Amino acid sequence: MTWIAIGHIDDIPVRGARCVKTPEGKIAVFRTAENEVFAIDDHCPHKGGPLSEGIVHRKAVTCPLHNWVISLENGQALGADEGAVRTIPLRNDDGRLSIFLESMLAAAE
């Protein structure tokens, strides 16, 4: 597996997010109040809103456009809403963050 370094956990505010531009599009990397870190595609499955600009609560983010709540753990829309975003494998090695992207693996082959 090829992991791509994306920065340090301290680069992301608690209960906030940062974006990483990749060949697969923008990835939102979130940090919870408990210092857990998650990576998902940065677009709401409803109308494509920027999830990285949403409100982080527990292990979810609320889209800033229409208040859809998305699980950071599995990318599923919560509640009565249907839809999901892709979750991205993320590794946290003593605060150093890396993500794994399938397209980067394919490019290396």
N, CA, C and O atoms as CSV, one atom per row, in Angstrom:
chain,resi,resn,atom,element,x,y,z
A,1,MET,N,N,0.838,-1.199,0.000
A,1,MET,CA,C,0.000,0.000,0.000
A,1,MET,C,C,0.872,1.247,0.000
A,1,MET,O,O,1.898,1.307,0.676
A,2,THR,N,N,0.450,2.225,-0.758
A,2,THR,CA,C,1.147,3.499,-0.796
A,2,THR,C,C,0.307,4.535,-0.063
A,2,THR,O,O,-0.834,4.809,-0.437
A,3,TRP,N,N,0.880,5.098,0.972
A,3,TRP,CA,C,0.201,6.129,1.757
A,3,TRP,C,C,0.793,7.483,1.393
A,3,TRP,O,O,2.004,7.607,1.210
A,4,ILE,N,N,-0.059,8.497,1.287
A,4,ILE,CA,C,0.366,9.842,0.919
A,4,ILE,C,C,0.285,10.727,2.149
A,4,ILE,O,O,-0.785,10.888,2.736
A,5,ALA,N,N,1.422,11.302,2.541
A,5,ALA,CA,C,1.455,12.191,3.710
A,5,ALA,C,C,0.655,13.455,3.401
A,5,ALA,O,O,0.804,14.049,2.333
A,6,ILE,N,N,-0.201,13.862,4.354
A,6,ILE,CA,C,-1.034,15.052,4.141
A,6,ILE,C,C,-0.863,16.107,5.225
A,6,ILE,O,O,-1.535,17.138,5.188
A,7,GLY,N,N,0.018,15.873,6.187
A,7,GLY,CA,C,0.243,16.875,7.222
A,7,GLY,C,C,0.162,16.292,8.618
A,7,GLY,O,O,0.264,15.081,8.811
A,8,HIS,N,N,-0.019,17.160,9.575
A,8,HIS,CA,C,-0.045,16.791,10.992
A,8,HIS,C,C,-1.421,17.077,11.573
A,8,HIS,O,O,-2.116,17.989,11.123
A,9,ILE,N,N,-1.809,16.303,12.566
A,9,ILE,CA,C,-3.112,16.497,13.199
A,9,ILE,C,C,-3.275,17.923,13.729
A,9,ILE,O,O,-4.384,18.455,13.750
A,10,ASP,N,N,-2.178,18.537,14.153
A,10,ASP,CA,C,-2.252,19.904,14.675
A,10,ASP,C,C,-2.582,20.933,13.600
A,10,ASP,O,O,-2.921,22.073,13.916
A,11,ASP,N,N,-2.485,20.537,12.324
A,11,ASP,CA,C,-2.870,21.427,11.228
A,11,ASP,C,C,-4.393,21.570,11.115
A,11,ASP,O,O,-4.890,22.467,10.434
A,12,ILE,N,N,-5.121,20.686,11.783
A,12,ILE,CA,C,-6.581,20.683,11.717
A,12,ILE,C,C,-7.125,21.140,13.069
A,12,ILE,O,O,-6.788,20.544,14.092
A,13,PRO,N,N,-7.953,22.174,13.101
A,13,PRO,CA,C,-8.508,22.611,14.381
A,13,PRO,C,C,-9.430,21.543,14.972
A,13,PRO,O,O,-10.072,20.791,14.238
A,14,VAL,N,N,-9.490,21.485,16.290
A,14,VAL,CA,C,-10.414,20.581,16.959
A,14,VAL,C,C,-11.831,20.939,16.509
A,14,VAL,O,O,-12.204,22.112,16.490
A,15,ARG,N,N,-12.622,19.914,16.145
A,15,ARG,CA,C,-13.980,20.069,15.611
A,15,ARG,C,C,-13.976,20.885,14.316
A,15,ARG,O,O,-14.890,21.665,14.047
A,16,GLY,N,N,-12.920,20.682,13.523
A,16,GLY,CA,C,-12.789,21.399,12.256
A,16,GLY,C,C,-12.308,20.480,11.156
A,16,GLY,O,O,-12.249,19.262,11.326
A,17,ALA,N,N,-11.962,21.075,10.021
A,17,ALA,CA,C,-11.545,20.294,8.854
A,17,ALA,C,C,-10.550,21.065,8.004
A,17,ALA,O,O,-10.433,22.286,8.104
A,18,ARG,N,N,-9.849,20.336,7.178
A,18,ARG,CA,C,-8.977,20.881,6.151
A,18,ARG,C,C,-9.211,20.076,4.879
A,18,ARG,O,O,-9.616,18.915,4.942
A,19,CYS,N,N,-8.957,20.686,3.732
A,19,CYS,CA,C,-9.117,20.003,2.441
A,19,CYS,C,C,-7.765,19.615,1.881
A,19,CYS,O,O,-6.766,20.309,2.065
A,20,VAL,N,N,-7.763,18.483,1.189
A,20,VAL,CA,C,-6.594,18.010,0.471
A,20,VAL,C,C,-7.035,17.807,-0.974
A,20,VAL,O,O,-7.990,17.077,-1.239
A,21,LYS,N,N,-6.338,18.452,-1.909
A,21,LYS,CA,C,-6.643,18.266,-3.332
A,21,LYS,C,C,-5.886,17.043,-3.827
A,21,LYS,O,O,-4.682,16.913,-3.609
A,22,THR,N,N,-6.610,16.144,-4.501
A,22,THR,CA,C,-6.017,14.912,-5.016
A,22,THR,C,C,-6.472,14.719,-6.458
A,22,THR,O,O,-7.367,15.428,-6.917
A,23,PRO,N,N,-5.876,13.781,-7.177
A,23,PRO,CA,C,-6.353,13.473,-8.524
A,23,PRO,C,C,-7.801,12.972,-8.524
A,23,PRO,O,O,-8.467,13.016,-9.558
A,24,GLU,N,N,-8.287,12.501,-7.387
A,24,GLU,CA,C,-9.657,11.997,-7.267
A,24,GLU,C,C,-10.627,13.076,-6.795
A,24,GLU,O,O,-11.802,12.787,-6.570
A,25,GLY,N,N,-10.163,14.301,-6.644
A,25,GLY,CA,C,-11.006,15.383,-6.155
A,25,GLY,C,C,-10.599,15.827,-4.764
A,25,GLY,O,O,-9.593,15.373,-4.218
A,26,LYS,N,N,-11.398,16.724,-4.198
A,26,LYS,CA,C,-11.079,17.247,-2.869
A,26,LYS,C,C,-11.516,16.268,-1.785
A,26,LYS,O,O,-12.633,15.750,-1.796
A,27,ILE,N,N,-10.603,16.033,-0.856
A,27,ILE,CA,C,-10.844,15.173,0.300
A,27,ILE,C,C,-10.886,16.075,1.524
A,27,ILE,O,O,-9.998,16.904,1.720
A,28,ALA,N,N,-11.924,15.913,2.353
A,28,ALA,CA,C,-12.031,16.661,3.604
A,28,ALA,C,C,-11.506,15.786,4.734
A,28,ALA,O,O,-11.901,14.629,4.877
A,29,VAL,N,N,-10.612,16.354,5.531
A,29,VAL,CA,C,-10.040,15.640,6.669
A,29,VAL,C,C,-10.534,16.337,7.926
A,29,VAL,O,O,-10.291,17.527,8.122
A,30,PHE,N,N,-11.229,15.588,8.776
A,30,PHE,CA,C,-11.888,16.136,9.960
A,30,PHE,C,C,-11.202,15.679,11.234
A,30,PHE,O,O,-10.651,14.580,11.303
A,31,ARG,N,N,-11.245,16.545,12.248
A,31,ARG,CA,C,-10.743,16.216,13.589
A,31,ARG,C,C,-11.883,16.442,14.577
A,31,ARG,O,O,-12.466,17.525,14.627
A,32,THR,N,N,-12.193,15.421,15.356
A,32,THR,CA,C,-13.280,15.525,16.324
A,32,THR,C,C,-12.779,16.117,17.637
A,32,THR,O,O,-11.580,16.325,17.816
A,33,ALA,N,N,-13.704,16.384,18.548
A,33,ALA,CA,C,-13.344,16.899,19.874
A,33,ALA,C,C,-12.502,15.882,20.646
A,33,ALA,O,O,-11.758,16.250,21.556
A,34,GLU,N,N,-12.621,14.601,20.281
A,34,GLU,CA,C,-11.851,13.537,20.934
A,34,GLU,C,C,-10.537,13.257,20.206
A,34,GLU,O,O,-9.870,12.263,20.495
A,35,ASN,N,N,-10.166,14.116,19.273
A,35,ASN,CA,C,-8.939,13.999,18.479
A,35,ASN,C,C,-8.912,12.776,17.565
A,35,ASN,O,O,-7.839,12.282,17.221
A,36,GLU,N,N,-10.089,12.287,17.171
A,36,GLU,CA,C,-10.148,11.271,16.132
A,36,GLU,C,C,-10.125,11.987,14.793
A,36,GLU,O,O,-10.626,13.105,14.673
A,37,VAL,N,N,-9.541,11.343,13.782
A,37,VAL,CA,C,-9.390,11.967,12.478
A,37,VAL,C,C,-10.030,11.062,11.428
A,37,VAL,O,O,-9.833,9.847,11.435
A,38,PHE,N,N,-10.804,11.677,10.517
A,38,PHE,CA,C,-11.509,10.953,9.463
A,38,PHE,C,C,-11.319,11.689,8.141
A,38,PHE,O,O,-11.131,12.905,8.120
A,39,ALA,N,N,-11.371,10.947,7.044
A,39,ALA,CA,C,-11.275,11.554,5.712
A,39,ALA,C,C,-12.427,11.040,4.855
A,39,ALA,O,O,-12.679,9.837,4.787
A,40,ILE,N,N,-13.129,11.983,4.195
A,40,ILE,CA,C,-14.224,11.652,3.288
A,40,ILE,C,C,-14.178,12.613,2.108
A,40,ILE,O,O,-13.518,13.650,2.165
A,41,ASP,N,N,-14.884,12.258,1.041
A,41,ASP,CA,C,-15.005,13.190,-0.081
A,41,ASP,C,C,-15.655,14.476,0.412
A,41,ASP,O,O,-16.544,14.444,1.263
A,42,ASP,N,N,-15.207,15.608,-0.125
A,42,ASP,CA,C,-15.667,16.922,0.345
A,42,ASP,C,C,-16.890,17.408,-0.413
A,42,ASP,O,O,-16.942,18.557,-0.851
A,43,HIS,N,N,-17.880,16.527,-0.569
A,43,HIS,CA,C,-19.127,16.980,-1.200
A,43,HIS,C,C,-20.301,16.201,-0.610
A,43,HIS,O,O,-20.260,14.977,-0.494
A,44,CYS,N,N,-21.315,16.919,-0.252
A,44,CYS,CA,C,-22.525,16.319,0.310
A,44,CYS,C,C,-23.244,15.519,-0.782
A,44,CYS,O,O,-23.306,15.964,-1.928
A,45,PRO,N,N,-23.788,14.342,-0.438
A,45,PRO,CA,C,-24.502,13.571,-1.451
A,45,PRO,C,C,-25.825,14.205,-1.867
A,45,PRO,O,O,-26.431,13.771,-2.847
A,46,HIS,N,N,-26.275,15.207,-1.154
A,46,HIS,CA,C,-27.548,15.862,-1.460
A,46,HIS,C,C,-27.399,16.820,-2.640
A,46,HIS,O,O,-27.954,16.579,-3.712
A,47,LYS,N,N,-26.652,17.903,-2.445
A,47,LYS,CA,C,-26.483,18.920,-3.497
A,47,LYS,C,C,-25.022,19.298,-3.715
A,47,LYS,O,O,-24.723,20.312,-4.347
A,48,GLY,N,N,-24.109,18.472,-3.187
A,48,GLY,CA,C,-22.690,18.720,-3.423
A,48,GLY,C,C,-22.066,19.784,-2.544
A,48,GLY,O,O,-20.985,20.279,-2.863
A,49,GLY,N,N,-22.711,20.153,-1.448
A,49,GLY,CA,C,-22.175,21.184,-0.555
A,49,GLY,C,C,-20.810,20.808,0.001
A,49,GLY,O,O,-20.498,19.623,0.122
A,50,PRO,N,N,-19.988,21.804,0.342
A,50,PRO,CA,C,-18.639,21.560,0.854
A,50,PRO,C,C,-18.673,21.102,2.318
A,50,PRO,O,O,-18.808,21.922,3.226
A,51,LEU,N,N,-18.553,19.808,2.535
A,51,LEU,CA,C,-18.632,19.276,3.899
A,51,LEU,C,C,-17.535,19.826,4.802
A,51,LEU,O,O,-17.727,19.932,6.013
A,52,SER,N,N,-16.385,20.178,4.225
A,52,SER,CA,C,-15.291,20.725,5.028
A,52,SER,C,C,-15.653,22.052,5.688
A,52,SER,O,O,-14.973,22.486,6.618
A,53,GLU,N,N,-16.715,22.696,5.218
A,53,GLU,CA,C,-17.172,23.954,5.815
A,53,GLU,C,C,-18.326,23.727,6.790
A,53,GLU,O,O,-18.904,24.685,7.303
A,54,GLY,N,N,-18.659,22.469,7.046
A,54,GLY,CA,C,-19.759,22.137,7.937
A,54,GLY,C,C,-19.354,22.122,9.395
A,54,GLY,O,O,-18.199,22.369,9.742
A,55,ILE,N,N,-20.334,21.826,10.249
A,55,ILE,CA,C,-20.128,21.764,11.693
A,55,ILE,C,C,-19.855,20.322,12.088
A,55,ILE,O,O,-20.644,19.429,11.782
A,56,VAL,N,N,-18.724,20.093,12.775
A,56,VAL,CA,C,-18.350,18.764,13.241
A,56,VAL,C,C,-18.925,18.559,14.633
A,56,VAL,O,O,-18.736,19.393,15.518
A,57,HIS,N,N,-19.630,17.444,14.825
A,57,HIS,CA,C,-20.179,17.100,16.132
A,57,HIS,C,C,-20.110,15.588,16.270
A,57,HIS,O,O,-20.480,14.840,15.365
A,58,ARG,N,N,-19.628,15.162,17.425
A,58,ARG,CA,C,-19.362,13.745,17.663
A,58,ARG,C,C,-18.570,13.193,16.480
A,58,ARG,O,O,-17.491,13.698,16.171
A,59,LYS,N,N,-19.092,12.162,15.816
A,59,LYS,CA,C,-18.397,11.576,14.663
A,59,LYS,C,C,-19.207,11.820,13.400
A,59,LYS,O,O,-19.397,10.925,12.578
A,60,ALA,N,N,-19.686,13.075,13.264
A,60,ALA,CA,C,-20.501,13.451,12.102
A,60,ALA,C,C,-20.208,14.895,11.724
A,60,ALA,O,O,-19.605,15.647,12.490
A,61,VAL,N,N,-20.652,15.265,10.520
A,61,VAL,CA,C,-20.551,16.646,10.053
A,61,VAL,C,C,-21.899,17.028,9.460
A,61,VAL,O,O,-22.548,16.226,8.788
A,62,THR,N,N,-22.310,18.269,9.720
A,62,THR,CA,C,-23.546,18.788,9.151
A,62,THR,C,C,-23.201,19.673,7.969
A,62,THR,O,O,-22.427,20.620,8.105
A,63,CYS,N,N,-23.768,19.374,6.812
A,63,CYS,CA,C,-23.513,20.140,5.600
A,63,CYS,C,C,-23.987,21.581,5.796
A,63,CYS,O,O,-25.077,21.803,6.324
A,64,PRO,N,N,-23.181,22.563,5.377
A,64,PRO,CA,C,-23.565,23.959,5.566
A,64,PRO,C,C,-24.691,24.432,4.647
A,64,PRO,O,O,-25.262,25.495,4.888
A,65,LEU,N,N,-25.026,23.673,3.602
A,65,LEU,CA,C,-26.057,24.129,2.669
A,65,LEU,C,C,-27.476,23.779,3.106
A,65,LEU,O,O,-28.344,24.650,3.161
A,66,HIS,N,N,-27.712,22.496,3.418
A,66,HIS,CA,C,-29.083,22.067,3.700
A,66,HIS,C,C,-29.186,21.206,4.950
A,66,HIS,O,O,-30.178,20.501,5.135
A,67,ASN,N,N,-28.176,21.255,5.805
A,67,ASN,CA,C,-28.179,20.588,7.113
A,67,ASN,C,C,-28.249,19.069,7.073
A,67,ASN,O,O,-28.683,18.453,8.047
A,68,TRP,N,N,-27.836,18.451,5.976
A,68,TRP,CA,C,-27.732,16.997,5.986
A,68,TRP,C,C,-26.600,16.616,6.931
A,68,TRP,O,O,-25.563,17.279,6.961
A,69,VAL,N,N,-26.792,15.555,7.700
A,69,VAL,CA,C,-25.779,15.075,8.649
A,69,VAL,C,C,-25.147,13.813,8.055
A,69,VAL,O,O,-25.839,12.858,7.703
A,70,ILE,N,N,-23.813,13.835,7.954
A,70,ILE,CA,C,-23.055,12.752,7.345
A,70,ILE,C,C,-22.142,12.128,8.394
A,70,ILE,O,O,-21.417,12.834,9.095
A,71,SER,N,N,-22.182,10.797,8.498
A,71,SER,CA,C,-21.292,10.076,9.407
A,71,SER,C,C,-19.857,10.163,8.894
A,71,SER,O,O,-19.595,9.914,7.717
A,72,LEU,N,N,-18.936,10.517,9.781
A,72,LEU,CA,C,-17.520,10.540,9.401
A,72,LEU,C,C,-16.942,9.130,9.385
A,72,LEU,O,O,-15.920,8.883,8.745
A,73,GLU,N,N,-17.592,8.210,10.084
A,73,GLU,CA,C,-17.098,6.837,10.155
A,73,GLU,C,C,-17.382,6.042,8.884
A,73,GLU,O,O,-16.522,5.298,8.413
A,74,ASN,N,N,-18.600,6.198,8.316
A,74,ASN,CA,C,-18.945,5.374,7.163
A,74,ASN,C,C,-19.456,6.164,5.959
A,74,ASN,O,O,-19.767,5.572,4.926
A,75,GLY,N,N,-19.549,7.492,6.074
A,75,GLY,CA,C,-19.961,8.333,4.960
A,75,GLY,C,C,-21.454,8.366,4.692
A,75,GLY,O,O,-21.890,9.044,3.761
A,76,GLN,N,N,-22.250,7.658,5.475
A,76,GLN,CA,C,-23.687,7.585,5.261
A,76,GLN,C,C,-24.394,8.845,5.749
A,76,GLN,O,O,-24.028,9.418,6.776
A,77,ALA,N,N,-25.405,9.265,5.004
A,77,ALA,CA,C,-26.293,10.324,5.476
A,77,ALA,C,C,-27.109,9.741,6.619
A,77,ALA,O,O,-27.599,8.616,6.521
A,78,LEU,N,N,-27.258,10.495,7.700
A,78,LEU,CA,C,-27.964,10.013,8.884
A,78,LEU,C,C,-29.394,10.536,8.898
A,78,LEU,O,O,-29.694,11.562,8.288
A,79,GLY,N,N,-30.265,9.833,9.591
A,79,GLY,CA,C,-31.652,10.259,9.661
A,79,GLY,C,C,-32.438,9.696,8.502
A,79,GLY,O,O,-32.134,8.613,8.001
A,80,ALA,N,N,-33.445,10.426,8.077
A,80,ALA,CA,C,-34.335,9.972,7.005
A,80,ALA,C,C,-33.699,10.136,5.627
A,80,ALA,O,O,-34.211,9.596,4.646
A,81,ASP,N,N,-32.602,10.863,5.537
A,81,ASP,CA,C,-31.966,11.136,4.253
A,81,ASP,C,C,-31.243,9.897,3.723
A,81,ASP,O,O,-30.732,9.088,4.498
A,82,GLU,N,N,-31.205,9.760,2.418
A,82,GLU,CA,C,-30.476,8.667,1.791
A,82,GLU,C,C,-29.303,9.234,1.023
A,82,GLU,O,O,-29.376,10.330,0.469
A,83,GLY,N,N,-28.245,8.494,0.997
A,83,GLY,CA,C,-27.060,8.904,0.262
A,83,GLY,C,C,-25.821,8.649,1.095
A,83,GLY,O,O,-25.900,8.376,2.293
A,84,ALA,N,N,-24.684,8.742,0.442
A,84,ALA,CA,C,-23.419,8.499,1.128
A,84,ALA,C,C,-22.290,9.151,0.342
A,84,ALA,O,O,-22.415,9.425,-0.852
A,85,VAL,N,N,-21.202,9.388,1.030
A,85,VAL,CA,C,-19.967,9.828,0.399
A,85,VAL,C,C,-18.907,8.759,0.670
A,85,VAL,O,O,-19.040,7.951,1.589
A,86,ARG,N,N,-17.886,8.771,-0.125
A,86,ARG,CA,C,-16.796,7.811,0.018
A,86,ARG,C,C,-15.942,8.165,1.228
A,86,ARG,O,O,-15.609,9.330,1.448
A,87,THR,N,N,-15.595,7.158,2.001
A,87,THR,CA,C,-14.632,7.354,3.080
A,87,THR,C,C,-13.253,6.988,2.542
A,87,THR,O,O,-13.120,6.112,1.687
A,88,ILE,N,N,-12.246,7.658,3.044
A,88,ILE,CA,C,-10.877,7.469,2.581
A,88,ILE,C,C,-10.059,6.862,3.720
A,88,ILE,O,O,-10.084,7.390,4.832
A,89,PRO,N,N,-9.332,5.765,3.474
A,89,PRO,CA,C,-8.478,5.224,4.533
A,89,PRO,C,C,-7.475,6.281,4.993
A,89,PRO,O,O,-6.819,6.929,4.177
A,90,LEU,N,N,-7.369,6.442,6.298
A,90,LEU,CA,C,-6.489,7.449,6.892
A,90,LEU,C,C,-5.665,6.788,7.984
A,90,LEU,O,O,-6.170,5.968,8.752
A,91,ARG,N,N,-4.409,7.149,8.041
A,91,ARG,CA,C,-3.504,6.619,9.063
A,91,ARG,C,C,-2.962,7.785,9.880
A,91,ARG,O,O,-2.585,8.822,9.334
A,92,ASN,N,N,-2.930,7.600,11.200
A,92,ASN,CA,C,-2.408,8.606,12.133
A,92,ASN,C,C,-1.239,7.984,12.882
A,92,ASN,O,O,-1.439,7.175,13.788
A,93,ASP,N,N,-0.018,8.360,12.508
A,93,ASP,CA,C,1.197,7.861,13.166
A,93,ASP,C,C,1.781,8.967,14.031
A,93,ASP,O,O,2.520,9.825,13.550
A,94,ASP,N,N,1.438,8.935,15.321
A,94,ASP,CA,C,1.916,9.954,16.263
A,94,ASP,C,C,1.631,11.368,15.765
A,94,ASP,O,O,2.461,12.267,15.900
A,95,GLY,N,N,0.452,11.547,15.190
A,95,GLY,CA,C,0.042,12.869,14.725
A,95,GLY,C,C,0.326,13.139,13.270
A,95,GLY,O,O,-0.218,14.091,12.711
A,96,ARG,N,N,1.163,12.335,12.632
A,96,ARG,CA,C,1.443,12.486,11.197
A,96,ARG,C,C,0.351,11.750,10.430
A,96,ARG,O,O,0.153,10.551,10.625
A,97,LEU,N,N,-0.350,12.461,9.565
A,97,LEU,CA,C,-1.503,11.916,8.865
A,97,LEU,C,C,-1.158,11.525,7.436
A,97,LEU,O,O,-0.420,12.226,6.744
A,98,SER,N,N,-1.704,10.390,7.007
A,98,SER,CA,C,-1.546,9.911,5.636
A,98,SER,C,C,-2.869,9.345,5.169
A,98,SER,O,O,-3.645,8.811,5.961
A,99,ILE,N,N,-3.126,9.468,3.853
A,99,ILE,CA,C,-4.316,8.855,3.262
A,99,ILE,C,C,-3.885,7.868,2.185
A,99,ILE,O,O,-2.781,7.950,1.647
A,100,PHE,N,N,-4.780,6.937,1.886
A,100,PHE,CA,C,-4.539,5.953,0.836
A,100,PHE,C,C,-5.576,6.155,-0.255
A,100,PHE,O,O,-6.778,6.134,0.014
A,101,LEU,N,N,-5.118,6.352,-1.483
A,101,LEU,CA,C,-6.016,6.546,-2.622
A,101,LEU,C,C,-5.753,5.467,-3.661
A,101,LEU,O,O,-4.609,5.207,-4.034
A,102,GLU,N,N,-6.843,4.838,-4.124
A,102,GLU,CA,C,-6.734,3.783,-5.135
A,102,GLU,C,C,-6.066,4.286,-6.412
A,102,GLU,O,O,-5.275,3.567,-7.022
A,103,SER,N,N,-6.383,5.531,-6.826
A,103,SER,CA,C,-5.828,6.055,-8.086
A,103,SER,C,C,-4.313,6.195,-8.003
A,103,SER,O,O,-3.620,6.046,-9.010
A,104,MET,N,N,-3.798,6.479,-6.820
A,104,MET,CA,C,-2.352,6.612,-6.673
A,104,MET,C,C,-1.683,5.237,-6.813
A,104,MET,O,O,-0.574,5.132,-7.337
A,105,LEU,N,N,-2.365,4.188,-6.341
A,105,LEU,CA,C,-1.846,2.846,-6.480
A,105,LEU,C,C,-1.843,2.445,-7.959
A,105,LEU,O,O,-0.865,1.887,-8.456
A,106,ALA,N,N,-2.945,2.734,-8.655
A,106,ALA,CA,C,-3.043,2.390,-10.073
A,106,ALA,C,C,-1.983,3.124,-10.888
A,106,ALA,O,O,-1.420,2.560,-11.827
A,107,ALA,N,N,-1.708,4.385,-10.533
A,107,ALA,CA,C,-0.714,5.173,-11.263
A,107,ALA,C,C,0.693,4.605,-11.085
A,107,ALA,O,O,1.540,4.743,-11.968
A,108,ALA,N,N,0.938,3.964,-9.936
A,108,ALA,CA,C,2.268,3.436,-9.661
A,108,ALA,C,C,2.500,2.088,-10.356
A,108,ALA,O,O,3.643,1.657,-10.507
A,109,GLU,N,N,1.429,1.430,-10.775
A,109,GLU,CA,C,1.585,0.091,-11.389
A,109,GLU,C,C,2.002,0.175,-12.838
A,109,GLU,O,O,2.174,-0.854,-13.491
